[in-house]
Amino acid sequence: MQDRTFLASRKNAEFDFAGDTMKATGFFLLVSVMMALYFSGCHTLLEDNGGGMGPSIKNKSYLGPSAPAVHTISGNFKRIVVARLKRGTDLLDGLNKAVKKERINNAVILSGAGSLTSYHVHAVDNTTFPTKNVFFKAEGPQDLLNVNGYVIDGRVHAHITFSDDEKALGGHLEPGTSVFTFAIITLGVLEKDANLRRFDDKNW
């Protein structure tokens, strides 16, 4: 009876030791993977989409606590959206409504053209942190030469270029920029796994 008790205790001890060893191994493996991800910076896992159009995004990019000097993602446009804004429409508000209507999460604003009756933009006003912005606006006829920027997690970050018969100006689009005849804006919608979340974060 004592021999059986001794064997059972020995087996339980061996089982506990093996279990603790497996737990320790798993823990160190997890730590190793996390450290590898951290020190490797931001990477995007890609797979060939088989369509001859280059790689498509498989996993979201790892965004570490500090941005690398150059961070990239690769992928394809899922679709192209062309939005037309009619006379009297606020340009930024119209863009936001188009993004919501088309359920766009991440996109590149490829181009824009039209005319304006007023503009409101801001530009950076210094070269040191913390940053400062200067806002300028006016009313009067303007040709809308271009609209570019991004949609990041459903948020529009747009810049415009416009001109009258004397000068051309540009800056970050603000509310209060009104369409005259029309405005046509083209957006390239990115695949759903595209991660632009911190691309315009100045503190990253």
NUMAR-850601 format. One record per atom (N, C-alpha, C): residue in one letter; x negated, y, z negated. Coordinates in steps of 0.02 Angstrom, whole numbers, padded with zeros to 5 digits, always signed. Each point is the difference from the previous one (the first is absolute). Layout:
N
AXYZ ...
This chain:
204
M-00042-00061+00000 M+00042+00061+00000 M-00043+00062+00000 Q-00054-00001-00040 Q-00046+00057-00003 Q-00034+00010+00067 D-00018-00056+00034 D-00032+00005+00066 D+00046+00034+00050 R+00065-00018-00001 R+00048+00032+00047 R+00007+00074-00014 T+00003+00017-00064 T+00005+00071-00018 T-00061+00039+00023 F-00059-00031-00008 F-00062+00033+00021 F-00001+00011+00076 L+00022-00052+00038 L+00000+00006+00073 L+00050+00053+00023 A+00058+00003-00032 A+00050+00051+00018 A-00026+00069-00013 S-00033+00009-00057 S-00028+00066-00017 S-00055+00019+00049 R-00040-00049+00019 R-00054+00014+00048 R+00028+00020+00068 K+00053-00035+00022 K+00030+00017+00064 K+00031+00070-00001 N+00033+00017-00057 N+00029+00067-00006 N-00054+00054+00001 A-00056-00014-00032 A-00055+00048-00001 A-00029+00010+00070 E-00008-00057+00036 E-00025+00004+00069 E+00048+00039+00044 F+00066-00011-00009 F+00050+00036+00039 F-00001+00075-00014 D-00005+00018-00065 D-00004+00070-00019 D-00062+00033+00029 F-00055-00036-00001 F-00063+00028+00027 F+00006+00012+00075 A+00030-00049+00035 A+00008+00007+00073 A+00046+00057+00016 G+00055+00006-00040 G+00047+00055+00012 G-00032+00068-00010 D-00039+00006-00054 D-00034+00064-00014 D-00050+00016+00055 T-00034-00052+00025 T-00049+00010+00054 T+00033+00026+00063 M+00058-00030+00017 M+00037+00022+00059 M+00024+00072-00007 K+00024+00017-00061 K+00023+00068-00011 K-00057+00050+00007 A-00058-00017-00028 A-00058+00044+00004 A-00023+00008+00071 T-00001-00056+00038 T-00020+00003+00070 T+00047+00044+00040 G+00066-00008-00011 G+00049+00041+00035 G-00008+00074-00016 F-00013+00015-00063 F-00009+00070-00021 F-00060+00031+00035 F-00057-00035-00001 F-00060+00028+00031 F+00008+00006+00076 L+00038-00047+00030 L+00013+00005+00072 L+00042+00062+00015 L+00052+00013-00041 L+00042+00059+00009 L-00041+00064-00007 V-00043+00003-00051 V-00042+00059-00009 V-00047+00010+00058 S-00027-00054+00028 S-00046+00004+00057 S+00034+00028+00061 V+00062-00023+00012 V+00038+00024+00058 V+00016+00074-00008 M+00021+00021-00060 M+00016+00071-00012 M-00061+00044+00008 M-00058-00023-00023 M-00061+00039+00008 M-00021+00005+00073 A+00010-00055+00037 A-00018+00001+00071 A+00044+00050+00037 L+00065+00001-00016 L+00045+00048+00032 L-00019+00071-00018 Y-00017+00012-00063 Y-00016+00067-00022 Y-00062+00027+00035 F-00054-00041+00000 F-00063+00025+00027 F-00003-00002+00076 S+00045-00035+00031 S+00000-00002+00073 S+00036+00060+00030 G+00031+00042-00042 G+00035+00059+00025 G+00069-00018+00025 C+00022+00034+00053 C+00067-00010+00027 C-00005-00041+00063 H+00035-00057+00002 H-00003-00043+00059 H+00071-00018+00021 T+00008-00010+00063 T+00064-00022+00027 T-00009-00070+00029 L+00041-00047-00020 L-00003-00067+00027 L+00041-00001+00064 L-00032-00021+00054 L+00032+00003+00065 L+00009-00069+00029 E+00048-00007+00043 E+00008-00061+00038 E+00016+00019+00071 D-00019-00042+00047 D+00014+00013+00070 D+00074-00012+00012 N+00033+00049+00029 N+00072-00007+00011 N+00016-00041+00062 G-00051-00020+00037 G+00010-00043+00058 G+00030+00034+00059 G+00010+00065-00004 G+00032+00035+00055 G-00047+00040+00043 G-00065-00006-00014 G-00049+00037+00040 G-00003+00074-00015 M+00032+00021-00055 M+00002+00071-00017 M-00044+00016-00060 G-00046-00046-00017 G-00044+00011-00056 G+00030-00027-00064 P-00034+00010-00056 P+00022-00029-00063 P+00062+00034-00028 S+00036-00037-00038 S+00057+00028-00036 S-00014-00006-00074 I+00031+00044-00039 I-00015+00001-00071 I+00034-00059-00035 K-00040-00039-00037 K+00027-00058-00035 K+00016+00016-00073 N-00045+00034-00033 N+00009+00018-00070 N-00011+00074-00010 K+00030+00028-00051 K-00012+00070-00016 K-00072+00011-00019 S-00027+00058+00017 S-00068+00016-00017 S-00007+00005-00076 Y-00058-00021-00024 Y-00015+00009-00070 Y-00023+00071-00011 L+00034+00036-00042 L-00018+00069-00014 L-00030+00005-00069 G-00066+00008-00002 G-00035+00002-00063 G+00008+00067-00035 P-00031+00008-00058 P+00007+00062-00038 P-00036+00059+00033 S-00049-00013+00042 S-00037+00053+00034 S-00005-00017+00074 A+00016+00049+00042 A+00000-00013+00072 A-00071-00008+00026 P-00011-00045+00048 P-00064-00004+00034 P-00007+00061+00046 A-00061+00010+00025 A-00011+00057+00045 A+00043-00005+00062 V+00010-00060+00026 V+00042-00012+00059 V+00045-00059-00016 H+00064+00010+00005 H+00049-00054-00012 H+00044-00006+00062 T+00009-00061+00024 T+00040-00010+00060 T+00050-00057-00009 I+00053+00003+00039 I+00045-00057+00008 I+00010-00010+00075 S+00019-00059+00020 S+00011-00015+00071 S+00070-00030+00008 G+00029+00012+00058 G+00066-00028+00013 G+00029+00028+00064 N+00062-00017+00012 N+00036+00023+00060 N+00060+00042-00020 F+00023+00040+00048 F+00064+00033-00009 F+00055-00051+00008 K+00046+00000-00049 K+00057-00045+00004 K+00051+00025+00051 R+00008+00066+00004 R+00045+00031+00049 R-00016+00074+00005 I+00028+00032+00050 I-00007+00072+00010 I+00068+00033-00010 V+00001+00054-00038 V+00062+00037-00012 V-00010+00071+00027 V+00047+00022+00041 V-00001+00069+00026 V+00060+00036-00029 A-00012+00054-00035 A+00054+00038-00033 A+00007+00068+00033 R+00062+00020+00012 R+00014+00066+00028 R+00038+00041-00052 L-00026+00059-00014 L+00032+00046-00048 L+00030+00058+00039 K+00062+00017-00014 K+00034+00052+00038 K-00011+00069-00030 R+00024+00050+00035 R-00009+00070-00021 R+00027+00013-00070 G-00040+00036-00039 G+00020+00018-00068 G-00019-00051-00053 T-00027-00057+00021 T-00019-00052-00048 T-00066+00018-00034 D-00004-00011-00064 D-00063+00007-00035 D-00045-00058+00020 L-00060+00016+00023 L-00044-00051+00029 L-00018-00054-00051 L-00019+00018-00060 L-00018-00049-00050 L+00060-00041-00023 D+00055+00034-00010 D+00061-00036-00021 D+00023-00048+00055 G-00005+00021+00062 G+00019-00043+00056 G-00045-00062+00004 L-00065+00010-00012 L-00045-00057+00000 L+00017-00049-00056 N+00014+00027-00059 N+00018-00043-00056 N+00064-00039+00014 K+00048+00032+00031 K+00062-00035+00017 K-00011-00054+00052 A-00043+00013+00049 A-00016-00050+00051 A-00034-00061-00032 V-00046+00013-00046 V-00036-00054-00034 V+00049-00043-00041 K+00045+00034-00034 K+00050-00037-00040 K+00047-00039+00045 K+00023+00031+00054 K+00047-00033+00045 K-00030-00062+00031 E-00064+00004+00019 E-00033-00056+00033 E-00033-00048-00050 R+00007+00015-00064 R-00028-00043-00053 R-00075-00011+00010 I-00035+00055+00009 I-00072-00002+00011 I-00037+00005-00066 N-00045-00046-00012 N-00040+00001-00061 N-00068+00032+00013 N-00036-00025+00050 N-00065+00028+00018 N-00004+00010+00075 A-00025+00057+00021 A-00002+00015+00071 A-00052+00053+00014 V-00019+00005+00063 V-00044+00053+00024 V+00043+00048+00041 I-00003+00064-00016 I+00035+00050+00041 I-00046+00015+00059 L+00020-00021+00058 L-00045+00001+00058 L+00000+00067+00037 S+00058+00031+00006 S+00003+00063+00039 S+00065+00036-00015 G+00002+00062+00021 G+00061+00039-00007 G-00004+00061+00046 A+00057+00022+00024 A+00003+00058+00044 A+00068+00033-00006 G+00003+00064+00017 G+00063+00036-00003 G-00012+00074-00011 S+00044+00032-00036 S-00007+00071-00015 S+00031+00015-00068 L-00020+00057-00029 L+00020+00018-00068 L+00025+00072-00003 T+00042+00014-00049 T+00019+00069-00014 T-00033+00026-00064 S-00030-00045-00039 S-00036+00019-00060 S-00047-00057-00019 Y-00050+00017-00040 Y-00046-00052-00024 Y-00017+00013-00073 H-00017-00054-00034 H-00024+00002-00069 H-00049-00058-00009 V-00063+00017-00011 V-00053-00051-00007 V-00047+00020-00057 H-00042-00046-00020 H-00053+00018-00046 H-00066-00030+00024 A-00055+00030-00022 A-00067-00023+00017 A-00043+00004-00063 V-00055-00037-00001 V-00045+00003-00057 V-00035+00068-00002 D-00014+00024-00061 D-00027+00067-00007 D-00066+00001-00038 N-00029-00059-00012 N-00065-00001-00034 N-00037-00064+00019 T-00061-00008-00022 T-00040-00059+00017 T-00025-00036-00062 T+00030+00012-00057 T-00019-00035-00061 T+00064-00024-00035 F-00009-00051-00043 F+00057-00024-00039 F+00005+00040-00065 P+00060+00013-00024 P+00064-00019+00028 P+00017+00041+00063 T+00036-00032+00045 T+00016+00033+00063 T+00053+00054-00009 K-00001+00049+00044 K+00050+00053+00000 K+00029+00006+00071 N+00064+00014+00004 N+00034+00007+00064 N+00023+00072+00011 V-00001+00021+00062 V+00028+00064+00018 V+00059-00013+00046 F+00056+00033-00014 F+00062-00011+00039 F+00012+00061+00044 F+00021-00013+00061 F+00017+00055+00044 F+00060-00018+00043 K+00043+00049+00011 K+00060-00011+00039 K+00020+00065+00035 A+00039-00009+00052 A+00024+00058+00039 A+00058-00022+00044 E+00035+00048+00025 E+00054-00013+00048 E-00020+00028+00068 G+00027-00031+00052 G-00016+00021+00068 G-00010-00060+00045 P+00001+00012+00066 P-00005-00056+00047 P-00070-00032-00001 Q+00000-00066-00004 Q-00063-00038+00000 Q+00009-00062+00042 D-00050-00016+00039 D-00002-00065+00033 D-00027-00052-00049 L+00034-00055-00007 L-00024-00055-00041 L-00047-00043+00044 L-00064+00005-00013 L-00050-00033+00042 L-00012-00073-00019 N+00004-00014-00064 N-00011-00070-00022 N+00025-00010-00071 V+00018-00062-00014 V+00015-00023-00067 V-00038-00064-00010 N-00039-00004-00053 N-00034-00063-00015 N-00002-00011-00075 G-00023-00059-00019 G-00002-00017-00071 G+00021-00072-00011 Y+00030-00013-00058 Y+00016-00068-00019 Y+00064-00002-00041 V+00031-00059+00000 V+00052-00016-00048 V-00030-00052-00046 I-00003+00016-00065 I-00033-00043-00049 I+00050-00019-00053 D+00018-00064-00002 D+00051-00024-00047 D+00064+00040+00006 G+00019+00017+00061 G+00061+00037+00013 G-00005+00075-00009 R-00059+00024-00017 R-00010+00072-00012 R-00036+00030+00060 V+00028+00055+00026 V-00028+00033+00060 V-00057+00046-00020 H-00058-00011+00030 H-00057+00046-00007 H-00017+00023+00071 A+00026+00058+00018 A-00005+00024+00068 A-00037+00067+00005 H-00036+00008+00054 H-00033+00063+00017 H+00025+00022+00069 I+00004+00065+00010 I+00024+00026+00065 I-00049+00052+00027 T+00001+00006+00065 T-00036+00053+00035 T+00050+00037+00043 F-00003+00067-00002 F+00049+00041+00037 F-00034+00064+00023 S+00031+00035+00046 S-00031+00060+00027 S+00053+00049+00025 D-00020+00064+00001 D+00040+00051+00036 D-00044+00026+00057 D+00014+00060+00025 D-00037+00025+00058 D-00068+00029-00020 E-00017-00002-00063 E-00064+00028-00022 E-00047-00050-00034 K+00027-00047-00037 K-00043-00044-00040 K+00034-00067-00012 A-00041-00048-00020 A+00024-00066-00021 A-00017-00010-00073 L+00045-00032-00036 L-00009-00014-00071 L+00019-00072-00014 G-00017-00022-00059 G+00019-00067-00020 G-00007-00010-00074 G+00028-00053-00026 G-00006-00015-00071 G+00047-00055-00020 H+00002-00012-00065 H+00043-00051-00029 H+00073+00024+00001 L+00043-00040+00029 L+00070+00020+00009 L+00037+00007-00066 E+00035+00056-00007 E+00040+00014-00060 E+00072+00012+00021 P+00047-00005-00048 P+00070+00018+00015 P+00005+00073+00023 G+00044+00013+00047 G+00008+00068+00025 G-00027+00009+00070 T-00020-00054+00034 T-00020+00002+00070 T+00060-00021+00042 S+00028+00047+00038 S+00063-00012+00034 S-00009-00011+00075 V+00037-00048+00026 V-00003-00017+00071 V+00039+00052+00040 F-00027+00019+00058 F+00034+00046+00046 F+00039-00041+00053 T-00032-00017+00055 T+00035-00037+00052 T+00009-00073-00019 F-00053-00033-00018 F+00000-00070-00022 F-00070-00016-00027 A-00006-00057-00033 A-00065-00028-00018 A+00004-00075+00011 I-00049-00026+00035 I-00004-00072+00013 I-00062-00027-00035 I+00009-00049-00042 I-00055-00027-00040 I-00003-00076+00010 T-00060-00025+00011 T-00011-00072+00013 T-00038-00031-00059 L+00027-00055-00026 L-00031-00035-00055 L-00016-00072+00019 G-00060-00022-00018 G-00018-00070+00008 G+00008-00035-00067 V+00048-00045-00005 V+00016-00032-00063 V-00047-00059-00011 L-00034-00001-00057 L-00047-00053-00015 L+00035-00061-00029 E-00035-00057+00003 E+00027-00061-00028 E+00013+00008-00075 K+00045-00039-00026 K+00023+00010-00069 K-00055-00011-00051 D-00052-00039+00017 D-00054-00012-00048 D-00054+00053+00001 A+00006+00049+00045 A-00050+00054+00001 A+00003+00039-00065 N-00057+00014-00029 N-00003+00033-00065 N-00037+00066+00007 L+00038+00055+00003 L-00028+00067+00004 L+00008+00037-00066 R+00017-00036-00052 R+00023+00030-00062 R-00044+00056-00027 R-00066-00007+00005 R-00044+00050-00030 R-00041+00037+00053 F+00019-00005+00063 F-00040+00030+00052 F-00003+00076-00006 D+00053+00032-00023 D-00001+00073-00007 D-00005+00022-00072 D-00025-00044-00044 D-00011+00016-00070 D-00069+00033-00007 K-00001+00064-00011 K-00064+00037-00002 K-00043-00018-00059 N+00029-00032-00050 N-00038-00020-00059 N-00026-00071+00003 W+00014-00035+00057 W-00023-00069+00006 W-00072-00002+00024 
